């Protein structure tokens, strides 16, 4: 799975949780509906889809499609 494929899947997950299309630039700062509850729902959905687990320290930092994509790409490479 390459970074573009990961990014597309992450954007689709975010869109499903937020209930509207989002692009690769979506983040908690740019999406008004991406509140703390939606953030946890996105994290759980990403964990389920990719078979990963975020630590308590990582969860707050996974605040954008780009950051999630970067993290997942690094996990794929390790």
N, C-alpha and C positions, 0 to 999 in steps of 0.2 A: 504494500500500500504506500503510494507516494504522498508527498505533502499536499498536493492539490486534491487528491482523493480524500485525505484526512480532513482538510479544510472544508470541503463540500459536505462531508458527513457531519462535521461539527456545526456548520451553518444550518443544515437541515434540522438537527436536534434543537438548536436554539430557536429556530423558527417555529417548530412544533410546540415547544414549551411556551414561547411568547405569543403564539397565535397569529403571527404575521411574518412575511418574508424578511430575512435579514441577510446582509452581505458579509463579506470577509472582514470588513472594518467594524463590525458590531462589537459593542462592549457595554459594561455596566454604565459607563460614563455617557454613552451615546444613545442608549435605548431606555426610554423613560419607564417602560414596563419591567425592566430587568432589576427587580428589587431583591431583597434578601431571600424571600421565599422562592422566587423564580430562579435565583442563583443556585440554591440547593437542588431544585428540580433539574436544572441543567447539569449540575455535577453528577447527580445520580444517573441521569440518562446517558451521559458520556461514559461513566464507569460501566454501566450495563452493556452499552454498545461495543466498547473497545476492550472490555475485560480487564480494566485497570482499577486500582484503588488509590485515591488521593489521601494524603495524610491531613490531619487537622491543620497543619501549618501551610500546606499547599492550597487548600480550598479557597481561602480568600484571595490568593494570587491568580487563580484561574478565572480572571474577570473579563476575558475577551475571546472572540473566535481565534484571533492570532495567537494569544498566549496558550490556549488549549491545543491548537495545532502544533505549536512549537514543542510543547511538553510531550504530546503524543508521538511526534516525530522522533524525539530523543529517546523515548521509551522503546520505540520500534527498532531503533538503531542499537540498543544495548542488549 
